[in-house]
């Protein structure tokens, strides 16, 4: 009798462990390769005479239609959607993104934030500060 109870318990634990492995073994369940932003221009923390244009490179897994750039300088706020940005595909699969402000920022500090998705629910935001004399 004791042997059959131990067998039933061992069998039940074995089935439960198999189910747990089945849930954790899927490689596509929650994997998220976020976009990567590089080569920001003008360079972060650089002193500028005026800030009117910017550019950066996004990784090949970035959905370009999801890219948004937000620029703020005190009370000045600009929101540039993908429709207002220009895209230049590179040979390595990456994309150069360029943006132009409606009006230049002439003095103070400006913050540029960029947000993009590689797939739904897989988002990254990056940004930096510029000094304008």
N, C-alpha and C positions, 0 to 999 in steps of 0.2 A: 504494500500500500504506500509506504513512504517513498519507494523508488518511483512509482507512477506519479505521485504529486511532484517530486523533484523534476521528473521528465516534463510534465505539463508546464511547470514554472520556467524551466530552461527553454522550452519551445516558445512560450509566450514572450520571454525576454529576447530571444533570437529574432522573432518576427518584428518586435518593436524596434530593435536596433536596425534591421534591414530597412524599415520605413524611414527611420531618421536619416540613414545614409542616402536614401533615394531623394530626400528633399534637399540635402546639402551638396549633392554631387553635380548638380546642373551648373555648367559654366556660364550660361547666359541669364541666370536668374536675376542677379542684381549688379552685374558688372557694368561699370560706367567709365568710359574713356572720355574725360572732359576735354573740351577744346584747349589748345595751348596758344597763348599770345606771345609774340616775340618782336624784336626789332622796332620798338616804339620810336617814332620820330615826331616832334623833337624829343630828344632824350629826356628821361626823368630828371627832375631837379635842375634843369638847365635854365640859365638866365636868357630871356628873350626880349627883344625890343617890342614885339607885337606877336600875338598868337592868332593865326587865321586858319592854318591847315595842319593836319596831322596824318600819320599813316602807321600801320602796323601789319604784321604777318600773322595769319591764323593757320592752324594745323589743318591737314587734309581731311580730318574727320568732322570739321565744323560745317554746320548747316548755315550757309551764308545769308539766307533769308531771315535768320534769327538774330543776326548781329545788330546791336543797338549801342550807340555811343551817347553818353551824357556828359556835358561839359558844364561846370558851374564855377562862377567867380563872383562871390558876394551875392548880389541880387540878380545877376545875369545867369540865366539858365538856358541851355540849348539841349534839345533832344533830337538826335539824328537816327532815324530808322534805317533799315537796310535799303529802302527805296531812295534815300538821300545820300547814301554812301556809294563809292565807286569800287569795283572789284576787278583785280587783275590776276588771273590764274598764273601760277608759276610752274615751271617744268617738273619740279619735284612733288607736285600735287597740292602744295600749300597755296594760299591766296593772299595777295597784298590787298589791303583795304585802305582807301584814302577818303578823307572827309574834309570839308571846308565849312567854316562857320559863316553864318549869314552876315555877321559884322565882327570885325576884329576886337579882341580884348587887348587894351592898351597898357594897363598897369595892374599891379597887385599879384595875386596868386590865382591860378586856375587849376581845377581838378578835372582830369579826364578819366571816366570810368567806361569800360567796355564789357558788355555781356553777350554771351552766345551759347547756343546749344549744339551738342553733337548728335543727340537723339532726344526724344521727349523725356523730360525729367532728368536730363544729364546736362547741367548748366554750370558755367563758370563766369565769374566777374573778376576783372583785373583793372587796375588803374594806377595813376600816378599824379604827382603834383608838379606844376610848372610855375616858375617865377617870372613875372613880366615887369620890366623896369619902366 
